Amino acid sequence: MNIAIIGTGYVGLVTGTCFAEVGHSVICVDCDETKVKLLQGGGIPIFEPGLEDMVKKNVAEGRLNFTASTAEGVEKSDVIFIAVPTPPLDDGSVDLSFIERVARDIADAMTSYKVVVDKSTVPVKTGEKVVGTIKRYCKSDSDFDVVSNPEFLREGFAVEDLMNPDRIVVGTRSEKPVAAMREIYEPFNAPIIFTDINSAELIKHAANSFLAMKISYINAVAAICEATGANVEEVATGIGMDERIGRRFLNASLGFGGSCFPKDLSAFIRISDDLGYDFGLLKKVQEINAGQMDRFLKKITDTLWILKDKTIGVLGLAFKQNTDDVRMSPAIEVCQRLLKEGATLRVHDPKAMEKAKELLPAEGVTYVDDMDSVAEGCDALVVATEWPEFKELNLAKTRDAMTAPLLFDGRNLFDPAEMEQLGFTYKSIGR
């Protein structure tokens, strides 16, 4: 199948590369010519495990190509995937201007039947708008179909998720594009759910909001655990063994962040409000998530009292492990709030330090390449991202390098009994 992917962010680049990997001919389009040149050379602008090698392989074998021309992508493809950003707006809705612009560009270039697939996360009924836009601006009388095909990729595990999906959702208005979508996804050996476009669009927001709800739920339980001396990890294991609940997304922490959960949750709330339904449950999920950060920082201020002129080490800047993405990262928020209180920081992240420099001020932050050196001269150490490497931290060296062995674990990476035995004052979440 000849496929165009418009947009080479996390979703677009991973999707296009994996499609090429299973044998499809893929041309990826991006308006950033510098990025296109990088990709044509086999480089990638993001960190995602396994992706760079797969890009290089498929570029070399001729199945994966890149261009800055939407017209070229439309001309050389039968199916066109829209994978451009839908960033949040201040009122909780999402900016759909990139979607509209791409729909107009497709309409302008289309001279034969195309299947246009919306891969971006969009509010319900966006597909109807895309249909209307293409009809309005199409210069030819070419027929087309618009399909909704939401992604369910986890950053840090995106290649794995796309190559081995648990389900594929396809929303369509007619039977005509069904065969093409089946052909595209046949190599992935996953169940395909065919539904209407509105339902497909709603599935993505509903799914991410539910997962955000699970995280906020266990964080609320963590507060109860701290008040009673219970252990949230044991509670999570106990309830997670119920197959109706499951253990995933029941890890107490600083709260959820990143480019998906906060945006999609806000968007779903706004969609509900616009439709006349007050989704109070999801508003409470937001409130709990914000409060979780407040509770964690209160642990730090209650212990250190005054943060001004204190030096604090921070392990982790990405919003989660296995990515360099710092968008809406709880770790970045921790840093920003500590700096606001007058602390100076020594920070380390395996992949995200360069991108963090775009969000953190130059003054007051020292970037440390070696995680075992972060704690030197620090009054406290904060674990803000769940990188597995951090579990291998030289704890004895860390303890001896600090002015006082004080560790705040926002990801529950370490065992409280072991930390106490090593001489740390150790504070975690819900334990």
C-alpha positions, 0 to 999 in steps of 0.5 A: 500500500502507498501511504502518506503520513503528514506530520513527523512528530511522535505519532507520525514518525513512529506510525510511518516507520512501522508501516514501512517496516511491515512492507508498505511504501511510506512517504512522510511529510513535514513542513520543517525542511530541516527536520526533513533533511535530518530524517532523510539522512536516517537521523531522528529529532526525538528519542524513542527506543528502537526507532532510530535503527528502524528509520535508518533501515527502512530509508536505506531499503527505500520503503520510507521517504520524507518530503516537505511537500504535501502535494508530493505526499498526496500524489504518491499515496492512496491513503493519507494519514493526518498526524499533526499536533492538536495542542491545548488552548487556555480554555481546555479545548484543542487547537485544530488549526493544523488539522484544518490547514492539512485538510485544505492542502490535501483538497488542493492537491487531490486529483483522484480518490483518496482515503484520508485518515485522521490519526491525530487526537481530536474532539468528537465530530472533527471528522465531519469538519474535515469532510466539509473542509475537503469538499469546500476546497477541493479543486477537482471532482475527486471522490474521497473518504475520511476515516478516524484511526486513533493512536494508542501509543505510549511514549517510550514504548511506541514502537512496541505498541504499534508493532504489537497493538492490542486493538485497532480502531477504525471509524468510517462513514462507508464501506469503501475504505474498509478494504484499504484499512484492512490491508494496511493493518493486516501485518500487525495481527490485531483485532480491528474494531470498525465503527462510526467516525464519532465513536472512534474519535470518542474512544481515544478521549474516553480511554485516556481520561479513564487511565488518568482517573486510575492514576488519580484514584491510586494517588488519592488512596496514597494519601489515605495510606500515609495517614494510616500507615498503610503501604500503597504498593501493597494496596495497589497489588491487592486491588490490581489482582482483581481482573476487573481492575488490573494492576497497570496505571496503579502506581502512586507518584507525582501525578500524570503529565506529558502531552496526552493525558492532561490535554485529552482530559481537559478536552474531554471535559470541554467537549462534555461541557459543550454538549451540556453534561457536567463531567464532574468526575473528570474535573475531580481527577484534574483536581486530585492530580494538581493536589498530588504535586502540592502534597509532594512539594509540601513534604519537601518544604515541611522537612527543609523549612526554608528552600532559599539558598538550599541546593537540591538534586533532581533525578529525572526531567522527562515526564516519564521513562524512555523518552526525552519529552518534557512537555507538561512534565511533572519533573519540570514542574517540581524544578520550576517550583523549587526554583521559585522558592529560591533553591538552586538545582543540580539535575540529571536525566538520561535523555531529556536534559537538552530539551529541559534547557528550553523550559528551565532558566539558565540561572540556578540550574546545573546539568550533571552528566553522571547521576551518581554525582548529582547529590554532591553538596546537596541538602536533599535529593528528589527522584522525579522520573521513573527511569530504571537506571536510577534504581542502580544509583550508588546510594552510599556515594550519594549519602556521603556526598550530601550535606544531609542524607535526605531523599524525596522519592516521587516515583517510589523507586527505592525500598523504605527499609533499605533506605533507612538502613543506609542512613537516609531520611526517606520520604516517598508516596503513600508508604 
